[in-house]
Every structure is written in structure tokens, then in C-alpha cells.
Amino acid sequence: MSLTRIPAALRRSVVRRAGNRCEYCLLPAGVAFFPHEVDHVIAEKHGGRTEFANLAFACWRCNRHKGSDLGSIDPLTQNFSLLFNPRTQVWAEHFVLQGEHLIGLTPEGRVTVSLLRLYSDARFAEWRSLRGEE
């Protein structure tokens, strides 16, 4: 399956809507070790379309760990849950940032933190860089 190319104007609109931050972990593009990317929230292989309503601005790490996944097992309840969807859900209802630690508040938040590995040392290094700590 070949992936649809995202037109430059659509890509700019997605970046603008996201405020130039990853819509999953909120890392600003300007401090990331690798360039942010436009992600299909629902992957094309699952029927997701290349349209504004299904695209999110994602840091390299979030996009790679998410892949085409739609959900995973909640580490707290051991039940299946969908991932956080930045197009239909409010970030602050699912996550809280405590220092450099992103905490999932809901099943969707916990699954997203776990699957996207939002607790890794590399992520902490990016957050320390953001705050001017080395």
C-alpha cells in the first residue's frame, strides 16, 4: 500500500493548528532532536483519510511509536483502550505534565503514555533542553 502524499498547504495548516507542537506530548518542534511530522490519527491502512480532520502534528518519537496503532492495553486496568485522539479529545482531560513526566489520567491517556513511551530518557532530555537544563 502506498501512502498518500500530504500537500504542502495542508501540512502548513496542520502545523499551524498544533501551534508547532507535537499534539501527543506537546514538545515544541524547535527543541526536538528530530523534525516533527504530520501523522494520520487513523492510519490509511485502517481507512483513515488524508484530510485536515484526520491529521496531527507529531514529534518523530511519538509518530514512530504510534505507527498505525489505534489502541493498546491500559497498564492500570489491563483492558483495551483506544489511543488519545487529538482531533476529538481535549489534551488536558487525558494528561497532566508534572515536571518532565507526562501522566495519563484516563485509559486513553495511560495507553498513549505507555505505547508512545512518553517516559523515556530521550524524552526527558528533550524536556530538559526545553527548560534550558543540560
Secondary structure, DSSP 4 states (H G I P E B T S, - for coil): -PPPPPPHHHHHHHHHHHTTB-TTT--BGGG-SS--EEEESS-GGGT--SSGGGEEEE-HHHHHHHTT--EEE-TTT--EEEPP-TTTS-HHHHEEEETTEEEE-SHHHHHHHHHTTTT-HHHHHHHHHHTT--
